[in-house]
Amino acid sequence: MYLRLLLIALAVWAAVMAVRALRARGPARREPRRRLPEGERMVRCARCGTFVPESRAVRAGGETYCSDEHAETCGG
Ligand SMILES: [Zn+2]
């Protein structure tokens, strides 16, 4: 019987729509997570205290600096 199939289809459609409506306004909304640099560690400049990514840091004399200028120990 077409009528029964139609009713079943209608019931399924209604259920799907209900679930969608519940999900749309439900509290389980996913928050977009901020992407951090992959495993990037922040190091502190020994002179000015600025934090810089480890890959960009300059190392001199066992210390870490933010730039070449700060890495120079004899600089003024
Ligand atoms: Zn610095």
N, CA, C, O and the ligand as a Tripos MOL2 file, in Angstrom:
@<TRIPOS>MOLECULE
protein
  305   303    77     0     0
PROTEIN
NO_CHARGES

@<TRIPOS>ATOM
      1 N           0.8230   -1.2080    0.0000 N.3       1 MET1
      2 CA          0.0000    0.0000    0.0000 C.3       1 MET1
      3 C           0.8530    1.2510    0.0000 C.2       1 MET1
      4 O           1.7530    1.4010    0.8260 O.2       1 MET1
      5 N           0.5810    2.1070   -0.8860 N.am      2 TYR2
      6 CA          1.3690    3.3440   -0.9720 C.3       2 TYR2
      7 C           1.1860    4.2390    0.2520 C.2       2 TYR2
      8 O           2.1030    4.9340    0.6880 O.2       2 TYR2
      9 N          -0.0350    4.1940    0.7860 N.am      3 LEU3
     10 CA         -0.3340    5.0870    1.9050 C.3       3 LEU3
     11 C           0.5650    4.7720    3.1060 C.2       3 LEU3
     12 O           1.0820    5.6710    3.7680 O.2       3 LEU3
     13 N           0.7370    3.4580    3.3680 N.am      4 ARG4
     14 CA          1.5580    3.0830    4.5140 C.3       4 ARG4
     15 C           3.0140    3.5030    4.2780 C.2       4 ARG4
     16 O           3.6700    4.0270    5.1780 O.2       4 ARG4
     17 N           3.5040    3.2680    3.0650 N.am      5 LEU5
     18 CA          4.8760    3.6690    2.7610 C.3       5 LEU5
     19 C           5.0340    5.1830    2.9250 C.2       5 LEU5
     20 O           6.0310    5.6810    3.4470 O.2       5 LEU5
     21 N           4.0210    5.8740    2.4620 N.am      6 LEU6
     22 CA          4.0790    7.3320    2.5610 C.3       6 LEU6
     23 C           4.1200    7.7700    4.0240 C.2       6 LEU6
     24 O           4.8590    8.6820    4.3930 O.2       6 LEU6
     25 N           3.3130    7.1040    4.8460 N.am      7 LEU7
     26 CA          3.2880    7.4700    6.2690 C.3       7 LEU7
     27 C           4.6430    7.1710    6.9200 C.2       7 LEU7
     28 O           5.1520    7.9640    7.7120 O.2       7 LEU7
     29 N           5.2210    6.0070    6.5690 N.am      8 ILE8
     30 CA          6.5240    5.6390    7.1410 C.3       8 ILE8
     31 C           7.5860    6.6480    6.7230 C.2       8 ILE8
     32 O           8.3980    7.1030    7.5280 O.2       8 ILE8
     33 N           7.5500    6.9840    5.4250 N.am      9 ALA9
     34 CA          8.5190    7.9440    4.9250 C.3       9 ALA9
     35 C           8.3570    9.2870    5.6180 C.2       9 ALA9
     36 O           9.3350    9.9510    5.9610 O.2       9 ALA9
     37 N           7.1110    9.6700    5.8140 N.am     10 LEU10
     38 CA          6.8350   10.9390    6.4790 C.3      10 LEU10
     39 C           7.3420   10.9130    7.9220 C.2      10 LEU10
     40 O           7.9070   11.8920    8.4100 O.2      10 LEU10
     41 N           7.1330    9.7770    8.5970 N.am     11 ALA11
     42 CA          7.5780    9.6560    9.9860 C.3      11 ALA11
     43 C           9.1000    9.7380   10.0700 C.2      11 ALA11
     44 O           9.6480   10.4060   10.9460 O.2      11 ALA11
     45 N           9.7720    9.0540    9.1520 N.am     12 VAL12
     46 CA         11.2360    9.0830    9.1450 C.3      12 VAL12
     47 C          11.7330   10.5050    8.8860 C.2      12 VAL12
     48 O          12.6480   10.9910    9.5520 O.2      12 VAL12
     49 N          11.1170   11.1510    7.9170 N.am     13 TRP13
     50 CA         11.5180   12.5290    7.5800 C.3      13 TRP13
     51 C          11.3130   13.4550    8.7710 C.2      13 TRP13
     52 O          12.1550   14.3010    9.0700 O.2      13 TRP13
     53 N          10.1650   13.2790    9.4530 N.am     14 ALA14
     54 CA          9.8760   14.1130   10.6190 C.3      14 ALA14
     55 C          10.9090   13.8800   11.7170 C.2      14 ALA14
     56 O          11.3470   14.8190   12.3820 O.2      14 ALA14
     57 N          11.2940   12.6170   11.8980 N.am     15 ALA15
     58 CA         12.2780   12.2970   12.9240 C.3      15 ALA15
     59 C          13.6240   12.9390   12.5900 C.2      15 ALA15
     60 O          14.2930   13.5050   13.4550 O.2      15 ALA15
     61 N          13.9990   12.8380   11.3220 N.am     16 VAL16
     62 CA         15.2750   13.4260   10.9110 C.3      16 VAL16
     63 C          15.2670   14.9370   11.1300 C.2      16 VAL16
     64 O          16.2330   15.5070   11.6370 O.2      16 VAL16
     65 N          14.1810   15.5690   10.7460 N.am     17 MET17
     66 CA         14.0880   17.0160   10.9180 C.3      17 MET17
     67 C          14.1280   17.3990   12.3950 C.2      17 MET17
     68 O          14.7300   18.4060   12.7700 O.2      17 MET17
     69 N          13.4830   16.5870   13.2240 N.am     18 ALA18
     70 CA         13.4650   16.8690   14.6650 C.3      18 ALA18
     71 C          14.8780   16.7810   15.2390 C.2      18 ALA18
     72 O          15.3030   17.6340   16.0190 O.2      18 ALA18
     73 N          15.5990   15.7290   14.8350 N.am     19 VAL19
     74 CA         16.9720   15.5640   15.3240 C.3      19 VAL19
     75 C          17.8310   16.7330   14.8680 C.2      19 VAL19
     76 O          18.6330   17.2590   15.6390 O.2      19 VAL19
     77 N          17.6640   17.1350   13.6190 N.am     20 ARG20
     78 CA         18.4450   18.2660   13.1060 C.3      20 ARG20
     79 C          18.1470   19.5410   13.8940 C.2      20 ARG20
     80 O          19.0510   20.2980   14.2460 O.2      20 ARG20
     81 N          16.8520   19.7600   14.1640 N.am     21 ALA21
     82 CA         16.4710   20.9630   14.9060 C.3      21 ALA21
     83 C          17.0790   20.9400   16.3020 C.2      21 ALA21
     84 O          17.5450   21.9680   16.7950 O.2      21 ALA21
     85 N          17.0750   19.7830   16.9350 N.am     22 LEU22
     86 CA         17.6380   19.6840   18.2720 C.3      22 LEU22
     87 C          19.1410   19.9360   18.2330 C.2      22 LEU22
     88 O          19.6830   20.6190   19.1020 O.2      22 LEU22
     89 N          19.8100   19.3860   17.2280 N.am     23 ARG23
     90 CA         21.2610   19.5770   17.1410 C.3      23 ARG23
     91 C          21.6100   21.0330   16.8650 C.2      23 ARG23
     92 O          22.5970   21.5580   17.3810 O.2      23 ARG23
     93 N          20.7760   21.6830   16.0350 N.am     24 ALA24
     94 CA         21.0840   23.0500   15.6290 C.3      24 ALA24
     95 C          21.0860   24.0020   16.8100 C.2      24 ALA24
     96 O          21.9200   24.9040   16.8970 O.2      24 ALA24
     97 N          20.1410   23.7920   17.7200 N.am     25 ARG25
     98 CA         20.0660   24.7320   18.8400 C.3      25 ARG25
     99 C          20.5440   24.1180   20.1410 C.2      25 ARG25
    100 O          20.4300   24.7320   21.2020 O.2      25 ARG25
    101 N          21.0690   22.9280   20.0650 N.am     26 GLY26
    102 CA         21.5350   22.2580   21.2710 C.3      26 GLY26
    103 C          22.8070   22.9020   21.7970 C.2      26 GLY26
    104 O          23.4620   23.6790   21.1030 O.2      26 GLY26
    105 N          23.1430   22.5640   23.0350 N.am     27 PRO27
    106 CA         24.3390   23.1470   23.6480 C.3      27 PRO27
    107 C          25.6310   22.5320   23.1430 C.2      27 PRO27
    108 O          26.7180   23.0140   23.4580 O.2      27 PRO27
    109 N          25.5150   21.4750   22.3650 N.am     28 ALA28
    110 CA         26.7150   20.7780   21.9130 C.3      28 ALA28
    111 C          27.2950   21.4250   20.6620 C.2      28 ALA28
    112 O          27.7090   20.7490   19.7190 O.2      28 ALA28
    113 N          27.3140   22.7450   20.6830 N.am     29 ARG29
    114 CA         27.8820   23.4190   19.5210 C.3      29 ARG29
    115 C          29.4030   23.3920   19.5980 C.2      29 ARG29
    116 O          30.0020   23.6840   20.6330 O.2      29 ARG29
    117 N          29.9930   23.0390   18.4930 N.am     30 ARG30
    118 CA         31.4600   22.9360   18.5050 C.3      30 ARG30
    119 C          32.1060   24.3130   18.3600 C.2      30 ARG30
    120 O          31.7760   25.0890   17.4640 O.2      30 ARG30
    121 N          33.0110   24.5770   19.2470 N.am     31 GLU31
    122 CA         33.7180   25.8490   19.1740 C.3      31 GLU31
    123 C          34.9490   25.7150   18.2850 C.2      31 GLU31
    124 O          35.7110   24.7540   18.3960 O.2      31 GLU31
    125 N          35.1240   26.6700   17.4240 N.am     32 PRO32
    126 CA         36.3360   26.6240   16.5960 C.3      32 PRO32
    127 C          37.5740   26.8260   17.4580 C.2      32 PRO32
    128 O          37.7000   27.8180   18.1760 O.2      32 PRO32
    129 N          38.4480   25.8970   17.3740 N.am     33 ARG33
    130 CA         39.6510   25.9900   18.2050 C.3      33 ARG33
    131 C          40.7550   26.7360   17.4820 C.2      33 ARG33
    132 O          41.0020   26.5370   16.2920 O.2      33 ARG33
    133 N          41.3910   27.5790   18.2210 N.am     34 ARG34
    134 CA         42.4970   28.3150   17.6250 C.3      34 ARG34
    135 C          43.6850   27.3820   17.4280 C.2      34 ARG34
    136 O          44.0570   26.5860   18.2900 O.2      34 ARG34
    137 N          44.2410   27.5300   16.2640 N.am     35 ARG35
    138 CA         45.4010   26.6810   15.9790 C.3      35 ARG35
    139 C          46.6910   27.3370   16.4620 C.2      35 ARG35
    140 O          47.0150   28.4720   16.1100 O.2      35 ARG35
    141 N          47.3860   26.6040   17.2530 N.am     36 LEU36
    142 CA         48.6810   27.0900   17.7090 C.3      36 LEU36
    143 C          49.7580   26.5220   16.7930 C.2      36 LEU36
    144 O          49.5740   25.4780   16.1670 O.2      36 LEU36
    145 N          50.8600   27.2110   16.7280 N.am     37 PRO37
    146 CA         51.9710   26.6530   15.9490 C.3      37 PRO37
    147 C          52.3140   25.2640   16.4670 C.2      37 PRO37
    148 O          52.3270   25.0180   17.6740 O.2      37 PRO37
    149 N          52.5870   24.3820   15.5560 N.am     38 GLU38
    150 CA         52.7930   22.9960   15.9430 C.3      38 GLU38
    151 C          54.0200   22.8360   16.8210 C.2      38 GLU38
    152 O          55.1540   22.9660   16.3590 O.2      38 GLU38
    153 N          53.7840   22.5560   18.0740 N.am     39 GLY39
    154 CA         54.8740   22.2680   18.9850 C.3      39 GLY39
    155 C          55.8790   23.4000   19.1210 C.2      39 GLY39
    156 O          57.0160   23.2010   19.5470 O.2      39 GLY39
    157 N          55.4310   24.5890   18.7480 N.am     40 GLU40
    158 CA         56.3590   25.7200   18.8380 C.3      40 GLU40
    159 C          56.4960   26.1470   20.2890 C.2      40 GLU40
    160 O          55.5030   26.4100   20.9680 O.2      40 GLU40
    161 N          57.7230   26.2120   20.7520 N.am     41 ARG41
    162 CA         57.9550   26.6100   22.1330 C.3      41 ARG41
    163 C          58.3910   28.0570   22.1670 C.2      41 ARG41
    164 O          59.1640   28.5010   21.3180 O.2      41 ARG41
    165 N          57.9060   28.7800   23.1300 N.am     42 MET42
    166 CA         58.2770   30.1660   23.2550 C.3      42 MET42
    167 C          59.4440   30.2910   24.2190 C.2      42 MET42
    168 O          59.4390   29.7230   25.3110 O.2      42 MET42
    169 N          60.4310   31.0420   23.7910 N.am     43 VAL43
    170 CA         61.5940   31.2620   24.6410 C.3      43 VAL43
    171 C          61.6990   32.7640   24.9280 C.2      43 VAL43
    172 O          61.1840   33.5990   24.1840 O.2      43 VAL43
    173 N          62.3740   33.0690   26.0130 N.am     44 ARG44
    174 CA         62.4290   34.4570   26.4610 C.3      44 ARG44
    175 C          63.7920   35.0510   26.1600 C.2      44 ARG44
    176 O          64.8320   34.4350   26.3910 O.2      44 ARG44
    177 N          63.7530   36.2610   25.6380 N.am     45 CYS45
    178 CA         64.9950   36.9630   25.3650 C.3      45 CYS45
    179 C          65.6660   37.3100   26.6920 C.2      45 CYS45
    180 O          65.0320   37.8330   27.6090 O.2      45 CYS45
    181 N          66.9410   37.0110   26.7740 N.am     46 ALA46
    182 CA         67.6670   37.2410   28.0250 C.3      46 ALA46
    183 C          67.9080   38.7190   28.2710 C.2      46 ALA46
    184 O          68.2240   39.1210   29.3910 O.2      46 ALA46
    185 N          67.7640   39.5140   27.2550 N.am     47 ARG47
    186 CA         68.0290   40.9440   27.4350 C.3      47 ARG47
    187 C          66.7530   41.7700   27.6680 C.2      47 ARG47
    188 O          66.6550   42.5140   28.6440 O.2      47 ARG47
    189 N          65.7860   41.6270   26.7630 N.am     48 CYS48
    190 CA         64.5950   42.4750   26.8750 C.3      48 CYS48
    191 C          63.3810   41.7210   27.4000 C.2      48 CYS48
    192 O          62.3690   42.3400   27.7280 O.2      48 CYS48
    193 N          63.4630   40.4080   27.4850 N.am     49 GLY49
    194 CA         62.3540   39.6600   28.0600 C.3      49 GLY49
    195 C          61.2370   39.3430   27.0930 C.2      49 GLY49
    196 O          60.1990   38.8170   27.4950 O.2      49 GLY49
    197 N          61.4320   39.6560   25.8220 N.am     50 THR50
    198 CA         60.4000   39.3660   24.8340 C.3      50 THR50
    199 C          60.3530   37.8770   24.5370 C.2      50 THR50
    200 O          61.3860   37.2180   24.4210 O.2      50 THR50
    201 N          59.1580   37.3690   24.4180 N.am     51 PHE51
    202 CA         59.0070   35.9600   24.0790 C.3      51 PHE51
    203 C          58.9760   35.7900   22.5700 C.2      51 PHE51
    204 O          58.2280   36.4720   21.8690 O.2      51 PHE51
    205 N          59.7790   34.8930   22.0890 N.am     52 VAL52
    206 CA         59.8500   34.6370   20.6530 C.3      52 VAL52
    207 C          59.7870   33.1380   20.4160 C.2      52 VAL52
    208 O          60.2130   32.3620   21.2710 O.2      52 VAL52
    209 N          59.2630   32.7160   19.2690 N.am     53 PRO53
    210 CA         59.2760   31.2880   18.9340 C.3      53 PRO53
    211 C          60.6980   30.7410   18.9220 C.2      53 PRO53
    212 O          61.6440   31.4170   18.5180 O.2      53 PRO53
    213 N          60.8150   29.5220   19.3680 N.am     54 GLU54
    214 CA         62.1460   28.9410   19.4920 C.3      54 GLU54
    215 C          62.8790   28.9080   18.1560 C.2      54 GLU54
    216 O          64.1030   29.0240   18.1010 O.2      54 GLU54
    217 N          62.1070   28.7460   17.0770 N.am     55 SER55
    218 CA         62.7490   28.6560   15.7720 C.3      55 SER55
    219 C          63.3210   30.0110   15.3390 C.2      55 SER55
    220 O          64.2150   30.0730   14.4950 O.2      55 SER55
    221 N          62.8100   31.0670   15.9080 N.am     56 ARG56
    222 CA         63.2740   32.3980   15.5250 C.3      56 ARG56
    223 C          64.2420   32.9830   16.5360 C.2      56 ARG56
    224 O          64.7960   34.0610   16.3240 O.2      56 ARG56
    225 N          64.4420   32.2860   17.6130 N.am     57 ALA57
    226 CA         65.3060   32.8150   18.6570 C.3      57 ALA57
    227 C          66.7730   32.7050   18.2480 C.2      57 ALA57
    228 O          67.1640   31.8350   17.4700 O.2      57 ALA57
    229 N          67.5580   33.6090   18.7940 N.am     58 VAL58
    230 CA         69.0020   33.6060   18.5360 C.3      58 VAL58
    231 C          69.6990   33.1700   19.8140 C.2      58 VAL58
    232 O          69.4560   33.7030   20.8960 O.2      58 VAL58
    233 N          70.5680   32.1930   19.6540 N.am     59 ARG59
    234 CA         71.2580   31.6860   20.8350 C.3      59 ARG59
    235 C          72.7120   32.1150   20.8230 C.2      59 ARG59
    236 O          73.4030   32.0130   19.8090 O.2      59 ARG59
    237 N          73.1480   32.5850   21.9460 N.am     60 ALA60
    238 CA         74.5410   33.0040   22.0770 C.3      60 ALA60
    239 C          74.9630   32.8800   23.5290 C.2      60 ALA60
    240 O          74.2800   33.3630   24.4330 O.2      60 ALA60
    241 N          76.0750   32.2400   23.7350 N.am     61 GLY61
    242 CA         76.6140   32.1210   25.0890 C.3      61 GLY61
    243 C          75.6790   31.4440   26.0700 C.2      61 GLY61
    244 O          75.6260   31.8120   27.2430 O.2      61 GLY61
    245 N          74.9400   30.4530   25.5920 N.am     62 GLY62
    246 CA         74.0580   29.7170   26.4870 C.3      62 GLY62
    247 C          72.7670   30.4470   26.8060 C.2      62 GLY62
    248 O          71.9290   29.9230   27.5390 O.2      62 GLY62
    249 N          72.5930   31.6360   26.2720 N.am     63 GLU63
    250 CA         71.3640   32.3900   26.4940 C.3      63 GLU63
    251 C          70.5470   32.4620   25.2030 C.2      63 GLU63
    252 O          71.0480   32.1760   24.1160 O.2      63 GLU63
    253 N          69.3180   32.8370   25.3450 N.am     64 THR64
    254 CA         68.4440   32.9630   24.1840 C.3      64 THR64
    255 C          68.0240   34.4170   24.0220 C.2      64 THR64
    256 O          67.6860   35.0950   24.9920 O.2      64 THR64
    257 N          68.0530   34.8820   22.7800 N.am     65 TYR65
    258 CA         67.7060   36.2790   22.5260 C.3      65 TYR65
    259 C          66.6780   36.3520   21.3970 C.2      65 TYR65
    260 O          66.4720   35.3970   20.6480 O.2      65 TYR65
    261 N          66.0460   37.5140   21.3060 N.am     66 CYS66
    262 CA         64.9930   37.6740   20.3200 C.3      66 CYS66
    263 C          65.5570   38.0810   18.9790 C.2      66 CYS66
    264 O          64.9150   37.8740   17.9490 O.2      66 CYS66
    265 N          66.7370   38.6520   18.9740 N.am     67 SER67
    266 CA         67.3050   39.1260   17.7230 C.3      67 SER67
    267 C          68.8220   39.0960   17.7950 C.2      67 SER67
    268 O          69.4030   38.8830   18.8590 O.2      67 SER67
    269 N          69.4450   39.3090   16.6640 N.am     68 ASP68
    270 CA         70.9090   39.3160   16.6240 C.3      68 ASP68
    271 C          71.4670   40.4770   17.4480 C.2      68 ASP68
    272 O          72.4980   40.3570   18.1100 O.2      68 ASP68
    273 N          70.7680   41.5830   17.3870 N.am     69 GLU69
    274 CA         71.2340   42.7560   18.1310 C.3      69 GLU69
    275 C          71.3090   42.4800   19.6270 C.2      69 GLU69
    276 O          72.2580   42.8730   20.3070 O.2      69 GLU69
    277 N          70.2910   41.7980   20.1160 N.am     70 HIS70
    278 CA         70.2910   41.4970   21.5570 C.3      70 HIS70
    279 C          71.2360   40.3540   21.8770 C.2      70 HIS70
    280 O          71.6590   40.1910   23.0220 O.2      70 HIS70
    281 N          71.5650   39.5710   20.8760 N.am     71 ALA71
    282 CA         72.4790   38.4620   21.1250 C.3      71 ALA71
    283 C          73.9190   38.9380   21.2840 C.2      71 ALA71
    284 O          74.7510   38.2520   21.8770 O.2      71 ALA71
    285 N          74.1940   40.0990   20.7560 N.am     72 GLU72
    286 CA         75.5440   40.6380   20.8890 C.3      72 GLU72
    287 C          75.7630   41.1040   22.3230 C.2      72 GLU72
    288 O          75.0740   41.9850   22.8370 O.2      72 GLU72
    289 N          76.7410   40.4790   22.9330 N.am     73 THR73
    290 CA         76.9640   40.7770   24.3550 C.3      73 THR73
    291 C          77.6990   42.0940   24.5600 C.2      73 THR73
    292 O          77.5950   42.7170   25.6160 O.2      73 THR73
    293 N          78.4520   42.5170   23.5270 N.am     74 CYS74
    294 CA         79.2500   43.7210   23.7050 C.3      74 CYS74
    295 C          78.5080   44.9690   23.2280 C.2      74 CYS74
    296 O          79.0140   46.0860   23.3410 O.2      74 CYS74
    297 N          77.3480   44.7740   22.7150 N.am     75 GLY75
    298 CA         76.6080   45.9100   22.2030 C.3      75 GLY75
    299 C          76.1140   46.8230   23.3200 C.2      75 GLY75
    300 O          75.9810   46.4110   24.4720 O.2      75 GLY75
    301 N          75.8480   48.0710   22.9500 N.am     76 GLY76
    302 CA         75.4020   49.0020   23.9550 C.3      76 GLY76
    303 C          73.9210   49.0610   23.9560 C.2      76 GLY76
    304 O          73.3330   49.8010   24.7450 O.2      76 GLY76
    305 ZN         65.5000   41.0180   23.0130 Zn       77 ZN77
@<TRIPOS>BOND
     1     1     2 1
     2     2     3 1
     3     3     4 2
     4     3     5 am
     5     5     6 1
     6     6     7 1
     7     7     8 2
     8     7     9 am
     9     9    10 1
    10    10    11 1
    11    11    12 2
    12    11    13 am
    13    13    14 1
    14    14    15 1
    15    15    16 2
    16    15    17 am
    17    17    18 1
    18    18    19 1
    19    19    20 2
    20    19    21 am
    21    21    22 1
    22    22    23 1
    23    23    24 2
    24    23    25 am
    25    25    26 1
    26    26    27 1
    27    27    28 2
    28    27    29 am
    29    29    30 1
    30    30    31 1
    31    31    32 2
    32    31    33 am
    33    33    34 1
    34    34    35 1
    35    35    36 2
    36    35    37 am
    37    37    38 1
    38    38    39 1
    39    39    40 2
    40    39    41 am
    41    41    42 1
    42    42    43 1
    43    43    44 2
    44    43    45 am
    45    45    46 1
    46    46    47 1
    47    47    48 2
    48    47    49 am
    49    49    50 1
    50    50    51 1
    51    51    52 2
    52    51    53 am
    53    53    54 1
    54    54    55 1
    55    55    56 2
    56    55    57 am
    57    57    58 1
    58    58    59 1
    59    59    60 2
    60    59    61 am
    61    61    62 1
    62    62    63 1
    63    63    64 2
    64    63    65 am
    65    65    66 1
    66    66    67 1
    67    67    68 2
    68    67    69 am
    69    69    70 1
    70    70    71 1
    71    71    72 2
    72    71    73 am
    73    73    74 1
    74    74    75 1
    75    75    76 2
    76    75    77 am
    77    77    78 1
    78    78    79 1
    79    79    80 2
    80    79    81 am
    81    81    82 1
    82    82    83 1
    83    83    84 2
    84    83    85 am
    85    85    86 1
    86    86    87 1
    87    87    88 2
    88    87    89 am
    89    89    90 1
    90    90    91 1
    91    91    92 2
    92    91    93 am
    93    93    94 1
    94    94    95 1
    95    95    96 2
    96    95    97 am
    97    97    98 1
    98    98    99 1
    99    99   100 2
   100    99   101 am
   101   101   102 1
   102   102   103 1
   103   103   104 2
   104   103   105 am
   105   105   106 1
   106   106   107 1
   107   107   108 2
   108   107   109 am
   109   109   110 1
   110   110   111 1
   111   111   112 2
   112   111   113 am
   113   113   114 1
   114   114   115 1
   115   115   116 2
   116   115   117 am
   117   117   118 1
   118   118   119 1
   119   119   120 2
   120   119   121 am
   121   121   122 1
   122   122   123 1
   123   123   124 2
   124   123   125 am
   125   125   126 1
   126   126   127 1
   127   127   128 2
   128   127   129 am
   129   129   130 1
   130   130   131 1
   131   131   132 2
   132   131   133 am
   133   133   134 1
   134   134   135 1
   135   135   136 2
   136   135   137 am
   137   137   138 1
   138   138   139 1
   139   139   140 2
   140   139   141 am
   141   141   142 1
   142   142   143 1
   143   143   144 2
   144   143   145 am
   145   145   146 1
   146   146   147 1
   147   147   148 2
   148   147   149 am
   149   149   150 1
   150   150   151 1
   151   151   152 2
   152   151   153 am
   153   153   154 1
   154   154   155 1
   155   155   156 2
   156   155   157 am
   157   157   158 1
   158   158   159 1
   159   159   160 2
   160   159   161 am
   161   161   162 1
   162   162   163 1
   163   163   164 2
   164   163   165 am
   165   165   166 1
   166   166   167 1
   167   167   168 2
   168   167   169 am
   169   169   170 1
   170   170   171 1
   171   171   172 2
   172   171   173 am
   173   173   174 1
   174   174   175 1
   175   175   176 2
   176   175   177 am
   177   177   178 1
   178   178   179 1
   179   179   180 2
   180   179   181 am
   181   181   182 1
   182   182   183 1
   183   183   184 2
   184   183   185 am
   185   185   186 1
   186   186   187 1
   187   187   188 2
   188   187   189 am
   189   189   190 1
   190   190   191 1
   191   191   192 2
   192   191   193 am
   193   193   194 1
   194   194   195 1
   195   195   196 2
   196   195   197 am
   197   197   198 1
   198   198   199 1
   199   199   200 2
   200   199   201 am
   201   201   202 1
   202   202   203 1
   203   203   204 2
   204   203   205 am
   205   205   206 1
   206   206   207 1
   207   207   208 2
   208   207   209 am
   209   209   210 1
   210   210   211 1
   211   211   212 2
   212   211   213 am
   213   213   214 1
   214   214   215 1
   215   215   216 2
   216   215   217 am
   217   217   218 1
   218   218   219 1
   219   219   220 2
   220   219   221 am
   221   221   222 1
   222   222   223 1
   223   223   224 2
   224   223   225 am
   225   225   226 1
   226   226   227 1
   227   227   228 2
   228   227   229 am
   229   229   230 1
   230   230   231 1
   231   231   232 2
   232   231   233 am
   233   233   234 1
   234   234   235 1
   235   235   236 2
   236   235   237 am
   237   237   238 1
   238   238   239 1
   239   239   240 2
   240   239   241 am
   241   241   242 1
   242   242   243 1
   243   243   244 2
   244   243   245 am
   245   245   246 1
   246   246   247 1
   247   247   248 2
   248   247   249 am
   249   249   250 1
   250   250   251 1
   251   251   252 2
   252   251   253 am
   253   253   254 1
   254   254   255 1
   255   255   256 2
   256   255   257 am
   257   257   258 1
   258   258   259 1
   259   259   260 2
   260   259   261 am
   261   261   262 1
   262   262   263 1
   263   263   264 2
   264   263   265 am
   265   265   266 1
   266   266   267 1
   267   267   268 2
   268   267   269 am
   269   269   270 1
   270   270   271 1
   271   271   272 2
   272   271   273 am
   273   273   274 1
   274   274   275 1
   275   275   276 2
   276   275   277 am
   277   277   278 1
   278   278   279 1
   279   279   280 2
   280   279   281 am
   281   281   282 1
   282   282   283 1
   283   283   284 2
   284   283   285 am
   285   285   286 1
   286   286   287 1
   287   287   288 2
   288   287   289 am
   289   289   290 1
   290   290   291 1
   291   291   292 2
   292   291   293 am
   293   293   294 1
   294   294   295 1
   295   295   296 2
   296   295   297 am
   297   297   298 1
   298   298   299 1
   299   299   300 2
   300   299   301 am
   301   301   302 1
   302   302   303 1
   303   303   304 2
@<TRIPOS>SUBSTRUCTURE
     1 MET1         2 RESIDUE 1 A MET
     2 TYR2         6 RESIDUE 1 A TYR
     3 LEU3        10 RESIDUE 1 A LEU
     4 ARG4        14 RESIDUE 1 A ARG
     5 LEU5        18 RESIDUE 1 A LEU
     6 LEU6        22 RESIDUE 1 A LEU
     7 LEU7        26 RESIDUE 1 A LEU
     8 ILE8        30 RESIDUE 1 A ILE
     9 ALA9        34 RESIDUE 1 A ALA
    10 LEU10       38 RESIDUE 1 A LEU
    11 ALA11       42 RESIDUE 1 A ALA
    12 VAL12       46 RESIDUE 1 A VAL
    13 TRP13       50 RESIDUE 1 A TRP
    14 ALA14       54 RESIDUE 1 A ALA
    15 ALA15       58 RESIDUE 1 A ALA
    16 VAL16       62 RESIDUE 1 A VAL
    17 MET17       66 RESIDUE 1 A MET
    18 ALA18       70 RESIDUE 1 A ALA
    19 VAL19       74 RESIDUE 1 A VAL
    20 ARG20       78 RESIDUE 1 A ARG
    21 ALA21       82 RESIDUE 1 A ALA
    22 LEU22       86 RESIDUE 1 A LEU
    23 ARG23       90 RESIDUE 1 A ARG
    24 ALA24       94 RESIDUE 1 A ALA
    25 ARG25       98 RESIDUE 1 A ARG
    26 GLY26      102 RESIDUE 1 A GLY
    27 PRO27      106 RESIDUE 1 A PRO
    28 ALA28      110 RESIDUE 1 A ALA
    29 ARG29      114 RESIDUE 1 A ARG
    30 ARG30      118 RESIDUE 1 A ARG
    31 GLU31      122 RESIDUE 1 A GLU
    32 PRO32      126 RESIDUE 1 A PRO
    33 ARG33      130 RESIDUE 1 A ARG
    34 ARG34      134 RESIDUE 1 A ARG
    35 ARG35      138 RESIDUE 1 A ARG
    36 LEU36      142 RESIDUE 1 A LEU
    37 PRO37      146 RESIDUE 1 A PRO
    38 GLU38      150 RESIDUE 1 A GLU
    39 GLY39      154 RESIDUE 1 A GLY
    40 GLU40      158 RESIDUE 1 A GLU
    41 ARG41      162 RESIDUE 1 A ARG
    42 MET42      166 RESIDUE 1 A MET
    43 VAL43      170 RESIDUE 1 A VAL
    44 ARG44      174 RESIDUE 1 A ARG
    45 CYS45      178 RESIDUE 1 A CYS
    46 ALA46      182 RESIDUE 1 A ALA
    47 ARG47      186 RESIDUE 1 A ARG
    48 CYS48      190 RESIDUE 1 A CYS
    49 GLY49      194 RESIDUE 1 A GLY
    50 THR50      198 RESIDUE 1 A THR
    51 PHE51      202 RESIDUE 1 A PHE
    52 VAL52      206 RESIDUE 1 A VAL
    53 PRO53      210 RESIDUE 1 A PRO
    54 GLU54      214 RESIDUE 1 A GLU
    55 SER55      218 RESIDUE 1 A SER
    56 ARG56      222 RESIDUE 1 A ARG
    57 ALA57      226 RESIDUE 1 A ALA
    58 VAL58      230 RESIDUE 1 A VAL
    59 ARG59      234 RESIDUE 1 A ARG
    60 ALA60      238 RESIDUE 1 A ALA
    61 GLY61      242 RESIDUE 1 A GLY
    62 GLY62      246 RESIDUE 1 A GLY
    63 GLU63      250 RESIDUE 1 A GLU
    64 THR64      254 RESIDUE 1 A THR
    65 TYR65      258 RESIDUE 1 A TYR
    66 CYS66      262 RESIDUE 1 A CYS
    67 SER67      266 RESIDUE 1 A SER
    68 ASP68      270 RESIDUE 1 A ASP
    69 GLU69      274 RESIDUE 1 A GLU
    70 HIS70      278 RESIDUE 1 A HIS
    71 ALA71      282 RESIDUE 1 A ALA
    72 GLU72      286 RESIDUE 1 A GLU
    73 THR73      290 RESIDUE 1 A THR
    74 CYS74      294 RESIDUE 1 A CYS
    75 GLY75      298 RESIDUE 1 A GLY
    76 GLY76      302 RESIDUE 1 A GLY
    77 ZN77       305 GROUP 0 **** ****
